[in-house]
Amino acid sequence: MKLDIGEIIRQEFEKSGLSASQFARMINKERTLVYHLFKRQSIDTDLLYQICMVLNVDLFSLFSEKLREENDIIGACHSQKTERVSSKRKIMLEVELDDEEYQKMIQKALNI
């Protein structure tokens, strides 16, 4: 899961109208760290929480949304794989049994 969190923070920071010095003071960091934040691919959750509070934005929801999207994709792939496996098993069963054996098995399964 890749989110360019540094770039997202930079965009939200620019919308805020705060100076780098003001922002740094509000998150209890040095001003030079602010510019390093913009280049990060990951971030400590405590620091992200402080940034969210200062910028009045929920950046955690971005991770939740991304996770939901990826879980949906994984779920869809799993369903397709299960369907393919079931189809293969059915084909294998039909190939292994001759017609008479297949009919007997079906009748037994249906309790006829």
N, C-alpha and C positions, 0 to 999 in steps of 0.2 A: 504494500500500500504506500504510494508516494503522494504526499502533499507537500508542496513547496511552502512550508510554514513560514520561512523567513520572508518570502515575497508577500505572502498574505499579511503578515504583521506590518511590513513596510507600507502596503496599500492602506491598511487601517490607520496606521500612524499618520500618514499624509492627510487622510480625511479629518483627523482629529484637530489639526491646526496647532498642535503643541510643537515647541522647539525640541531638539534632541536633548538639550540640557534639562528642560522641564520634565520630559518623559523619563529620562534617566533617574532624576531625583524621585519621581513618583513610583518607580519600580525598584528603588534602592540599589541602583547600579551606576557605574561610571558612564559618562557620555560616549566614550569610545566603544563600549559594549553595545550600545544601541545600533551602531552601524554593522557590527559583527552579527547581531541578531538577524538582520535582513538577509544574510548570506547562509544562514543555517538551514539544514534539511530536517533537523530534529530539535526538540527543546524539552527541558525539564518541565514537568507538569506544574510544579509550584510557581515557576517563573511565568509559565503560560497563563496560569490563573491570575497572577498580579497584572499581567498585560491586559487580560480580558477586563479586569475591574477598572483599570485606568482608561482604556479605550472604549469602555462600555459596549463590548461586543462579545458574543459567545463563539470563540474559535473552537471549542471542544465539539460543538455540534457538527463542524466540518468533518471531524474524524468519525463521528457516529454515522453521518450520512455516507461517507466513503465505505465504512465497514458494512453498512446495510446493502449497498450496491454490490460489493464484492461477495457478500453472503448469498445474495440473490443469484448471482452468476454461478457460484459454486453449487447452489441448490439445483439450478436448472441443469447444469452439467451432470450432477449426480442422478437426477431423474432420467435424463437421456441414457446414461450408462446403464441404469437399472432396466430400462425398457429394452435396450439392445441385448443385455444378458438374458432377460426373460424370453425374448424372441429366439435367441440362439438355442436356449434350452429346449424350447418347443420344437424347433426344427430338428435338433439332435434326437429328441424323443420320437418324433415321427419317422426319422430315418432308421432308428434302431429297431422299431417294432414294425412287423408287417401289418397289413390292414386288419386282419382278424384279431391279432393281439391288441391292437390299438382300440378296436371296438369293444373288446372285453374290458379293457382298462377303463374306458369311458363309462360303460355300463356299471361297472363296480363303483366307480367314483360317484355316479348319480344314484346308486342303490336301486337299479332297475332289475 
